[in-house]
Amino acid sequence: MRVSLIALLSAVFLAVAGCETTTTSPTPQAAPKQSTVTRLSVSQANARLAPIKARMEPIAERECRARTEGMNCDFLIQVYKDPNAPPNAFQSLTKAGRPTITFTSALISEVRNNDELAFVMGHEAAHHMMGHIGRSQNDAMAGAVIVGILAAAAGADASVIDAAMDVGATVGSRAYSKNYELEADRLGTVITHKSGYNPIRGVEYFNRIPDPGNQFLGTHPPNSQRIAVVKKTAAGL
């Protein structure tokens, strides 16, 4: 029984190891191998982001206050300090709990218009409003506990139980990750629209980035599914 448990955990671990980083992680995603886009400096990226930030930040904060209760809605929108970081945008929280939306210079360099940049900003703001960081942490904790209990019941020793709980936490954190991305796409569409930008035009960005496909325990749904969700949501606005 112990052997079968370890084999199962090993298989799950290998499946997880090949998946992407989530947008709510402070670790940027891997960059495409080749790019013909001219990379902006951090100062240039800040200048490019500034007008969209000025227009969207008050709208996002208003939506946050209207949709949540007791949540910190004072967004900090910034450019990642490392100019060589690969294309990514992610939502995080400071130690004080302030919601932060961070763009890398590479992503800002790649967008073709303000609508694309606005949609990404709306998507990341939506992650915070929907509490996805906390929900992912709870998912990870539940996964760790469940797999840890199974390992203990199978007679595993302490080291195997610890390893099992680590894998369970990873699996748990990804169990609903695709749903969270689609939720953020829906609400992000609304935020983008209310800020005066075109989410249909904005989501065209997904046509130019690598498609994660429908991976088992992947962090992101297929790009086509995300585009369809945005179009359906926008049609109802």
C-alpha positions as a Markdown table, in Angstrom:
| # | Residue | x | y | z |
|---|---|---|---|---|
| 1 | Met | 0.0 | 0.0 | 0.0 |
| 2 | Arg | 2.8 | 2.3 | 0.8 |
| 3 | Val | 4.5 | 1.7 | -2.5 |
| 4 | Ser | 1.4 | 2.5 | -4.5 |
| 5 | Leu | 0.9 | 5.7 | -2.5 |
| 6 | Ile | 4.5 | 6.9 | -3.2 |
| 7 | Ala | 4.1 | 5.9 | -6.9 |
| 8 | Leu | 0.9 | 7.9 | -7.1 |
| 9 | Leu | 2.5 | 11.0 | -5.4 |
| 10 | Ser | 5.4 | 10.8 | -7.8 |
| 11 | Ala | 3.1 | 10.7 | -10.8 |
| 12 | Val | 1.2 | 13.7 | -9.5 |
| 13 | Phe | 4.4 | 15.6 | -8.7 |
| 14 | Leu | 5.6 | 15.1 | -12.3 |
| 15 | Ala | 2.4 | 16.4 | -13.7 |
| 16 | Val | 2.5 | 19.5 | -11.5 |
| 17 | Ala | 6.1 | 20.2 | -12.3 |
| 18 | Gly | 5.3 | 20.9 | -15.9 |
| 19 | Cys | 2.6 | 23.5 | -15.3 |
| 20 | Glu | 2.8 | 27.2 | -15.4 |
| 21 | Thr | 3.1 | 29.8 | -12.7 |
| 22 | Thr | -0.1 | 31.5 | -11.7 |
| 23 | Thr | -0.8 | 35.2 | -12.3 |
| 24 | Thr | -1.2 | 35.7 | -8.6 |
| 25 | Ser | 2.3 | 34.6 | -7.9 |
| 26 | Pro | 5.2 | 37.1 | -7.5 |
| 27 | Thr | 7.3 | 34.9 | -9.8 |
| 28 | Pro | 7.1 | 36.0 | -13.5 |
| 29 | Gln | 6.2 | 33.4 | -16.1 |
| 30 | Ala | 8.8 | 32.0 | -18.5 |
| 31 | Ala | 9.4 | 34.2 | -21.5 |
| 32 | Pro | 9.0 | 33.0 | -25.1 |
| 33 | Lys | 12.3 | 31.8 | -26.5 |
| 34 | Gln | 12.3 | 34.4 | -29.2 |
| 35 | Ser | 10.9 | 37.9 | -29.3 |
| 36 | Thr | 11.2 | 40.7 | -31.9 |
| 37 | Val | 9.6 | 43.3 | -29.5 |
| 38 | Thr | 11.8 | 46.2 | -28.4 |
| 39 | Arg | 12.1 | 46.0 | -24.7 |
| 40 | Leu | 11.2 | 49.2 | -22.8 |
| 41 | Ser | 13.3 | 50.3 | -19.8 |
| 42 | Val | 11.6 | 50.5 | -16.4 |
| 43 | Ser | 11.2 | 54.2 | -16.7 |
| 44 | Gln | 9.7 | 53.9 | -20.2 |
| 45 | Ala | 7.4 | 51.2 | -19.0 |
| 46 | Asn | 6.2 | 53.4 | -16.1 |
| 47 | Ala | 5.5 | 56.2 | -18.6 |
| 48 | Arg | 3.6 | 53.8 | -20.8 |
| 49 | Leu | 1.6 | 52.5 | -17.9 |
| 50 | Ala | 0.9 | 55.9 | -16.3 |
| 51 | Pro | -2.2 | 57.1 | -18.3 |
| 52 | Ile | -4.0 | 53.7 | -18.0 |
| 53 | Lys | -3.2 | 53.6 | -14.3 |
| 54 | Ala | -4.5 | 57.1 | -13.7 |
| 55 | Arg | -7.8 | 56.2 | -15.5 |
| 56 | Met | -8.4 | 52.7 | -14.2 |
| 57 | Glu | -7.1 | 52.9 | -10.6 |
| 58 | Pro | -10.1 | 55.0 | -9.2 |
| 59 | Ile | -12.6 | 52.8 | -11.1 |
| 60 | Ala | -11.0 | 49.6 | -9.8 |
| 61 | Glu | -11.0 | 50.9 | -6.2 |
| 62 | Arg | -14.6 | 52.0 | -6.5 |
| 63 | Glu | -15.6 | 48.6 | -7.8 |
| 64 | Cys | -13.6 | 46.9 | -5.0 |
| 65 | Arg | -15.4 | 48.9 | -2.3 |
| 66 | Ala | -18.8 | 48.3 | -3.9 |
| 67 | Arg | -18.2 | 44.5 | -4.2 |
| 68 | Thr | -16.4 | 43.7 | -1.0 |
| 69 | Glu | -16.7 | 44.4 | 2.7 |
| 70 | Gly | -13.7 | 45.3 | 4.9 |
| 71 | Met | -11.2 | 44.6 | 2.1 |
| 72 | Asn | -8.2 | 46.9 | 1.4 |
| 73 | Cys | -9.0 | 48.5 | -1.9 |
| 74 | Asp | -6.1 | 50.9 | -2.1 |
| 75 | Phe | -4.3 | 49.5 | -5.1 |
| 76 | Leu | -0.6 | 49.9 | -5.7 |
| 77 | Ile | 0.1 | 49.6 | -9.4 |
| 78 | Gln | 3.7 | 49.4 | -10.4 |
| 79 | Val | 6.4 | 48.1 | -12.8 |
| 80 | Tyr | 8.7 | 45.3 | -11.7 |
| 81 | Lys | 12.1 | 46.6 | -10.8 |
| 82 | Asp | 14.0 | 44.0 | -12.9 |
| 83 | Pro | 14.0 | 45.2 | -16.5 |
| 84 | Asn | 15.0 | 41.7 | -17.7 |
| 85 | Ala | 12.1 | 39.9 | -16.2 |
| 86 | Pro | 10.0 | 38.0 | -18.7 |
| 87 | Pro | 6.5 | 39.1 | -19.7 |
| 88 | Asn | 4.1 | 38.8 | -16.8 |
| 89 | Ala | 1.6 | 40.7 | -14.6 |
| 90 | Phe | 0.6 | 39.5 | -11.2 |
| 91 | Gln | -1.4 | 40.5 | -8.2 |
| 92 | Ser | 0.1 | 40.2 | -4.7 |
| 93 | Leu | -0.3 | 41.7 | -1.2 |
| 94 | Thr | 2.2 | 43.7 | 0.7 |
| 95 | Lys | 3.0 | 42.7 | 4.3 |
| 96 | Ala | 0.5 | 45.4 | 5.4 |
| 97 | Gly | -2.1 | 43.8 | 3.2 |
| 98 | Arg | -2.2 | 46.4 | 0.4 |
| 99 | Pro | -3.2 | 44.9 | -2.9 |
| 100 | Thr | -0.4 | 45.3 | -5.5 |
| 101 | Ile | -0.6 | 44.9 | -9.3 |
| 102 | Thr | 2.8 | 44.5 | -10.9 |
| 103 | Phe | 3.7 | 44.6 | -14.6 |
| 104 | Thr | 7.1 | 43.6 | -16.0 |
| 105 | Ser | 8.6 | 45.9 | -18.6 |
| 106 | Ala | 8.5 | 43.0 | -21.1 |
| 107 | Leu | 4.7 | 42.7 | -20.9 |
| 108 | Ile | 4.2 | 46.4 | -21.3 |
| 109 | Ser | 6.5 | 46.3 | -24.3 |
| 110 | Glu | 4.4 | 43.6 | -25.9 |
| 111 | Val | 0.9 | 45.1 | -25.7 |
| 112 | Arg | -0.2 | 46.7 | -28.9 |
| 113 | Asn | -2.7 | 49.2 | -27.5 |
| 114 | Asn | -4.1 | 50.7 | -24.3 |
| 115 | Asp | -7.1 | 48.3 | -24.4 |
| 116 | Glu | -4.8 | 45.3 | -24.0 |
| 117 | Leu | -2.9 | 46.9 | -21.1 |
| 118 | Ala | -6.1 | 48.0 | -19.5 |
| 119 | Phe | -7.6 | 44.5 | -19.7 |
| 120 | Val | -4.6 | 42.9 | -18.0 |
| 121 | Met | -4.9 | 45.5 | -15.3 |
| 122 | Gly | -8.6 | 44.9 | -14.8 |
| 123 | His | -7.9 | 41.1 | -14.7 |
| 124 | Glu | -5.3 | 41.5 | -12.0 |
| 125 | Ala | -7.6 | 43.9 | -10.0 |
| 126 | Ala | -10.3 | 41.3 | -10.2 |
| 127 | His | -8.1 | 38.6 | -8.7 |
| 128 | His | -7.9 | 40.8 | -5.5 |
| 129 | Met | -11.6 | 41.6 | -5.4 |
| 130 | Met | -12.5 | 37.9 | -5.6 |
| 131 | Gly | -10.0 | 37.0 | -2.9 |
| 132 | His | -8.1 | 34.5 | -5.0 |
| 133 | Ile | -4.9 | 34.7 | -3.0 |
| 134 | Gly | -6.6 | 33.7 | 0.2 |
| 135 | Arg | -8.8 | 31.1 | -1.6 |
| 136 | Ser | -5.7 | 29.5 | -3.2 |
| 137 | Gln | -4.0 | 29.4 | 0.2 |
| 138 | Asn | -7.0 | 27.6 | 1.6 |
| 139 | Asp | -7.0 | 25.2 | -1.3 |
| 140 | Ala | -3.3 | 24.4 | -0.7 |
| 141 | Met | -3.9 | 23.8 | 3.0 |
| 142 | Ala | -6.8 | 21.5 | 2.3 |
| 143 | Gly | -4.8 | 19.5 | -0.2 |
| 144 | Ala | -1.9 | 19.2 | 2.2 |
| 145 | Val | -4.1 | 17.9 | 5.0 |
| 146 | Ile | -6.0 | 15.4 | 2.9 |
| 147 | Val | -2.9 | 13.9 | 1.3 |
| 148 | Gly | -1.1 | 13.9 | 4.6 |
| 149 | Ile | -3.9 | 12.0 | 6.2 |
| 150 | Leu | -3.8 | 9.5 | 3.3 |
| 151 | Ala | -0.1 | 9.0 | 3.7 |
| 152 | Ala | -0.3 | 8.5 | 7.4 |
| 153 | Ala | -3.1 | 6.0 | 7.0 |
| 154 | Ala | -0.9 | 4.1 | 4.5 |
| 155 | Gly | 1.8 | 3.7 | 7.2 |
| 156 | Ala | 4.2 | 6.3 | 5.7 |
| 157 | Asp | 7.0 | 7.6 | 7.9 |
| 158 | Ala | 7.4 | 11.3 | 8.8 |
| 159 | Ser | 9.6 | 12.2 | 5.9 |
| 160 | Val | 7.2 | 10.6 | 3.4 |
| 161 | Ile | 4.2 | 12.4 | 5.0 |
| 162 | Asp | 6.0 | 15.7 | 4.8 |
| 163 | Ala | 6.7 | 15.1 | 1.1 |
| 164 | Ala | 3.2 | 14.0 | 0.5 |
| 165 | Met | 1.8 | 17.2 | 2.2 |
| 166 | Asp | 4.0 | 19.3 | 0.0 |
| 167 | Val | 2.7 | 17.7 | -3.1 |
| 168 | Gly | -0.9 | 17.9 | -1.7 |
| 169 | Ala | -0.5 | 21.6 | -1.1 |
| 170 | Thr | 0.7 | 22.1 | -4.7 |
| 171 | Val | -2.2 | 20.0 | -6.1 |
| 172 | Gly | -4.7 | 21.7 | -3.9 |
| 173 | Ser | -3.5 | 25.2 | -4.9 |
| 174 | Arg | -4.1 | 24.3 | -8.5 |
| 175 | Ala | -7.4 | 22.5 | -8.2 |
| 176 | Tyr | -9.4 | 25.6 | -8.9 |
| 177 | Ser | -6.8 | 27.8 | -10.5 |
| 178 | Lys | -8.3 | 27.7 | -13.9 |
| 179 | Asn | -11.7 | 28.7 | -12.5 |
| 180 | Tyr | -10.1 | 31.6 | -10.7 |
| 181 | Glu | -8.5 | 32.8 | -13.9 |
| 182 | Leu | -11.9 | 32.7 | -15.7 |
| 183 | Glu | -13.6 | 34.5 | -12.8 |
| 184 | Ala | -10.9 | 37.2 | -13.0 |
| 185 | Asp | -11.5 | 37.4 | -16.8 |
| 186 | Arg | -15.2 | 38.0 | -16.3 |
| 187 | Leu | -14.9 | 40.7 | -13.6 |
| 188 | Gly | -11.8 | 42.1 | -15.4 |
| 189 | Thr | -14.0 | 42.6 | -18.5 |
| 190 | Val | -16.5 | 44.6 | -16.4 |
| 191 | Ile | -13.7 | 46.8 | -14.8 |
| 192 | Thr | -12.1 | 47.4 | -18.2 |
| 193 | His | -15.4 | 48.4 | -19.8 |
| 194 | Lys | -16.3 | 50.7 | -16.9 |
| 195 | Ser | -12.9 | 52.4 | -17.3 |
| 196 | Gly | -13.8 | 53.3 | -20.8 |
| 197 | Tyr | -11.6 | 50.7 | -22.6 |
| 198 | Asn | -12.6 | 47.9 | -25.0 |
| 199 | Pro | -12.3 | 44.5 | -23.4 |
| 200 | Ile | -12.9 | 42.7 | -26.7 |
| 201 | Arg | -9.9 | 44.5 | -28.2 |
| 202 | Gly | -8.0 | 44.0 | -25.0 |
| 203 | Val | -8.3 | 40.3 | -24.9 |
| 204 | Glu | -6.7 | 40.0 | -28.3 |
| 205 | Tyr | -3.5 | 39.9 | -26.3 |
| 206 | Phe | -4.2 | 36.2 | -25.6 |
| 207 | Asn | -4.0 | 35.5 | -29.4 |
| 208 | Arg | -0.2 | 36.3 | -29.2 |
| 209 | Ile | 0.9 | 34.6 | -26.1 |
| 210 | Pro | 1.7 | 30.8 | -25.7 |
| 211 | Asp | -1.5 | 28.8 | -25.3 |
| 212 | Pro | -1.2 | 26.6 | -22.1 |
| 213 | Gly | -3.8 | 24.2 | -23.5 |
| 214 | Asn | -6.1 | 22.2 | -21.2 |
| 215 | Gln | -3.3 | 20.8 | -19.0 |
| 216 | Phe | -4.1 | 18.5 | -16.1 |
| 217 | Leu | -3.6 | 20.7 | -12.9 |
| 218 | Gly | -2.6 | 23.6 | -15.2 |
| 219 | Thr | -2.9 | 27.1 | -13.7 |
| 220 | His | -4.5 | 28.7 | -16.7 |
| 221 | Pro | -7.3 | 27.6 | -19.0 |
| 222 | Pro | -6.9 | 27.5 | -22.8 |
| 223 | Asn | -6.6 | 31.0 | -24.4 |
| 224 | Ser | -9.6 | 30.3 | -26.6 |
| 225 | Gln | -11.8 | 29.6 | -23.5 |
| 226 | Arg | -10.7 | 32.8 | -21.9 |
| 227 | Ile | -11.4 | 34.8 | -25.1 |
| 228 | Ala | -14.8 | 33.3 | -25.3 |
| 229 | Val | -15.6 | 34.2 | -21.7 |
| 230 | Val | -14.6 | 37.8 | -22.2 |
| 231 | Lys | -16.7 | 38.1 | -25.4 |
| 232 | Lys | -19.7 | 36.6 | -23.7 |
| 233 | Thr | -19.3 | 38.9 | -20.7 |
| 234 | Ala | -18.8 | 41.9 | -22.8 |
| 235 | Ala | -21.9 | 41.1 | -24.8 |
| 236 | Gly | -24.0 | 41.5 | -21.7 |
| 237 | Leu | -22.7 | 44.9 | -20.8 |
